[in-house]
Amino acid sequence: MYRQPWSALARGVAVLLVLASCSGVGPSPPERVAYSTFEKYLHEHQIAQVRISADQVYAKLNDGRNLVAARVSPDIALELEQYGVEFSGEPGYSSNLMLWLIPAFGIPILLAFGWRGRAVPGTGTAAMSKSKARIYTETSTRTTFDEVAGVDEAKEELREVVEFLRDPATYGRLGAHVPKGILLVGPPGTGKTLLARAVAGEAAVPFLSINGSEFVELFVGVGAARVRDLFEQGRAKAPAIIFIDELDALGRARGANGQLTGHDEREQALNQLLSEIDGFDPSVGLVLLGATNRPEILDPALLRAGRFDRQVLVDRPDKAGRVQILEIYLGKIRLGSDVSVEDVAALTAGFTGADLATLVNEAALLATRRKAQDVIAADFTSAIERILAGLEKKNRLLSAKEREIVAYHEMGHALVALTLPGVDRVQKVSIIPRGVGALGYTIQRPTEDRFLLTEEELENKMAVLLGGRAAERLVFGKVSTGAADDLAKVSDIARSYVAQYGMVGEMGDVAYDRQHSHFLPGGQPLGWLERSYSEETAREIDCAVRKTVARAMKRATSALEGRRDLLDKGAKALLAKETLSVTDLQDLVSLTPAKTPLHHEYAPAAQ
């Protein structure tokens, strides 16, 4: 208990000794000259200061140079005094020896006391081996299932965990026991952590929360020690819940990425976790919850029966779920009378709970900036545009020619979407630059939540993405770099169309590419060794992808060629107004007779 102050004092003294020894080292070595040269400078009154040692003379000249010469004259002090030069003596051998002895002994002392200080309980290695779990008592965890919306199936799965924690004896009267480990799986932002805290709040038990990355440290054995300490704390507070967030940081498959060694610090922590799961008795009221958005990279030993043997999917909410989530967040702000929860939910297909919270906050901020009394529907529309397309770049000025190209490009997207069936309805078209590189944008709103797409719908989706490039080529006879993002998206869809969904007849009903993770944005591949076909098959896939994209381009071009007048009018309207809403598009369609009827949702009533 009383060693720590002395350790700190010893470390401070050692630091001062080392600094003191280093302070005697000069910035640059002096120039060595003959003693006769020194005498010459002395007689010419060019020397300002002199330091004398037993066998050498150090001189500083008037011009700032430093000289050193072997001492020859024993009466040098008289000569210096004769010429009025300031001089002093230099320490002898014993003093110089201290400059070597102090670092030689001071640095080891510093290291020794520094390490001893770490060994003191509460600091250093003793503290590093302690778990960093944040412990919430039954009174501090106030989250309940009422605050978690849009994941009704997941809540039902976890209700039996709550019942078990409330009354373990009654729940296990037939011999059943709750699963040892429950893994919450889902995309980022869907509420996995919130759901785990709600389980603890409903059961009114202590909640030990830790992130998977907090187990991994530089020093070998620290991670395993923290795992042991975590479970010891859990047993001491049982009934309780241990929650490990981002489990993939700790539970990544061993030997992944070509690693053949089993002595990695992370793997030791994982081995200890597996041992602790096997060792604890669930009947004592200790439940282990984990959360990850990358279940495909977890070690298989974690997911076997008897460990994390139950997986609960916490997916993106459907429209009904989004309504429930929005009602929670909208109740915290002052709403205008024109805001419809159903309309906002319809505009936010694919949004997670975290996305919806951000949307409501952005809408409230926009209303606050314009000094409004409440948040209206237009604020939510602007917030959605800001989230999807980025911040408006009002200072990004385009030339007249560039604005015309962007207008035709965006109107090409919109017009193809208006023409083809089975595509998302166009909500807004704009040529106002947004985000990092978007010079314009077209926002489409799905009419309903979709989980399956047919061949035709995928081909129409690709055609809509290529509508901007097709419009540029049709009007200007050449294309620009503005379609780079569209081409990347089309290429991804076309490759999935060919190599994953088996929708090209000559390629057969074969999946050539492995399924990508649907939890991560953009679909991250599972590994770099996922190709399992020959070079000849790879060439056939590439050819089929090109043919699929070419067919989609032809479909987009055909849709625009039959409505060239509407394309020109729409581009001119965009140049004049910069933004066209769904009402503006309907008016434009109703005033322009087309050779071929448009999609029924946008066709004028007379047709």
PEGI-V604371 format. One line per field, one symbol per residue. psi: psi as a letter, one per 30 degrees, with the letter a starting at -180 (. if undefined). Layout:
BEGIN
psi: ???
END
This chain:
BEGIN
psi: egfeeeeeeeeeeeeeeeeeefffklekklkklleeeeeeeefghgkelkkkaeglkkkklfgflklklkkekfheeeeeeeghkklllkkaeeeeeefeeeeefeeeeeeeeeeeeefkkflbeeeefkkgkkkklfffjgklfffjlgheeeeeefefeeeeeeieeeegfgfllkkekkkjkllkgfgeeeeeeeeeeefhlkjjklkefffklekkfeeeeeeeeeeeeeefgkklkkkjlhfffegkkkglhgkfkggkeeeeeeeeeeeeeffljfffgkkkklklgiffglkffeglkfcifkkkkilkkaeeeeeeeeeeefffljklfgkkeeeeeffhkfkleeeeeeeeeeeeeeeeeghlflkleeeeeeeeeeeefakkiffjklleeeeeeeeeeefeeeeeefeklglkkkekklgkklaegjflljkkkkflkkfkkleeeeeeeeeeefeeeeeeeeefgllagfgeeeeeeeeeeeeeeefefhgjefflikjfklklkgfkkfiklflfhfkhlleeeeeeeeeeeeeeeeeeeeeeeeeeefheeeeeeeeeeeeeffkkleeeeeeeeffjklekklkfffklef.
END
